[in-house]
Amino acid sequence: MGYRSQVKCLIYGDKDVVTGMLALDKLAPDNKNIDKVWGSCMSIGTLEMKWPNTQDKESSTLWTKITFDAEDVKWYETYDDVILWMDFMAKAEELELGVEFIRIGEEPDDIEHTESPESNNYLRSWTDIEDDSPTCTEDKFEYEVQSKIKELIS
């Protein structure tokens, strides 16, 4: 089975820049094409980002956002598919796109969080508590426990 991680990444910015980056990637051989290798973990969309300009009127620009979301994945830096994704993120940073990356491993302190200078801090991470203990479903058990407690404190 091996060590598993949850990985989430956002790459976003000017629509034309992101679209151009994706178009160039399509020219790569299948084993080096981000869509062929990680397509099932990716979604791509366009949104309108509004920014106030210097004249206090809102201006907007179209952004494209790539969302990468992989659960229960073996994320080893020596694996070819992981190297491919990390190289893709590096290309996005070179193009001055927003890049945010979080990987959470199985161990409580195994959290990796990186972001480019252009990021807007959209991703956050935290760990949660999961209870895998057996469930008590019988009222009789509760009654027996309460009776034993009363007996012990009497």
N, C-alpha and C positions, 0 to 999 in steps of 0.2 A: 504494500500500500504506500508506504513512504510518507514523508513529511509534507503536509498540505498547507496552502496559504489562501487567503482571500486577497484579491488584487483589484484595485480600482484606479483608473487614470482618466483624466480629462485633458484634451488638447483642444484649444479654441483660439479663435482670432479672426482676422479679416477673411471673409468668405473666399475671395480670390486666391489668397495665399494658401489656405488650407486645401481648397479644391485643387490647386496646382500641385501641392505636395502629394495628395492622393492620386492624381493623374500620373505623376512620375512613378509612383510606386506600382501602379498597374502594369508598367512596362517591364518590371522585374520578373525573373523566372518564378515559377510557382512556389518554390521553397524559400524564396526571398521576398515574396509578395505578401504584405501585411494582411490584406483582405483574405487571401487563400489560407494563410496559416492561422489567423486569429479572428476571422470574419464572424464566427458564431458568438464571439464575446464583444463585438463592436456594434455600436449604433452611431449613425451620423445624422445630424440635423442642422437646420439653419434657423437663426433667430435674429431679431432686430435688437441691437443694443443701443440704448439712448444715453447720450452724454450731454451734459450742459456745455454750451460753448461760451466763448468770452462775452457774448452780448446777452447773456442770461436767457437765451432761447435754446430749446432742446434741439439737438441734432442727433441723427441716428446713423448707424452703419450696420450692414449685414455681417453677421458672424456665422461661421460654421463651427460646430462643436462635435468632436469625436469623443464618445464615451466608451471606455474599455472596462468591462466588469467580468472578472473571472473568479468563480468560487471553487474551492476544493481543488486547486491546481498545484502541481509540483512546480515551484518557482525557484529554480536553481540558476545562478548566473552563468553557469557553464553550458546550459542547454541552448541549442540552436534557436528554438522559438523564443526563448527569453532574450537572448542576445539580439534577435531581430527586433523585438519590441523596444528594447532599451535604445537601440540605434535609431529607431523611428522617433522616439522621444527626443533624442539628441538632435536629430534633424529639425524637429519642430522648434527646439530652443534656439538653434542657429538662425531660424527664420523669425525669431523674436515673437513666437506665439506663446500663449499662456499654456503651461504644462504643470499639471498637478498629479502626483503619484503617491498612493498609499498601498503598502503590503502589510497584512497582518498574518503572522504565522500561528502555529498551534500553541507555542509557549507564550505565557502572559506578557513577557517583556520583549517579544520579537515583533516590533512594529517599525517599519521603515516609511518615512515620509519625506518626499522631496518636492520642490516646486521651483519653477523658473522665476526670474525677476518680474516677468510680465503677468504672473498669476494673480488672480483675484481672491484666492483663498476660499474656493467653493467647497473643497473636500475637507472633512473633519473625520477623525477616528476616535473611537473609544472601544473599550472591551465591555462585554456584558457578562452577566452571570447566568449560567445554564445549570439547571438542576436535573441530573440524571438519576436521582434516587428513586427507589420503588415507591409507587403510590399506594397509600392505605385507603381502601375503599369501603371497608366494613365498619359500621357503627359499633358493632360488638367489640371490635378491637379498641376503639376509643373508650368505650365503657370499661373494659378490663384495665386499661391503663389508668383511667381516673380512679377506679376502685383501688388499685394497687397503691396509688399515690396517697389516697385517703388513709389506707391501712398503715402505710409507712410513717405518716406524720401524726397518727393518733397515739 
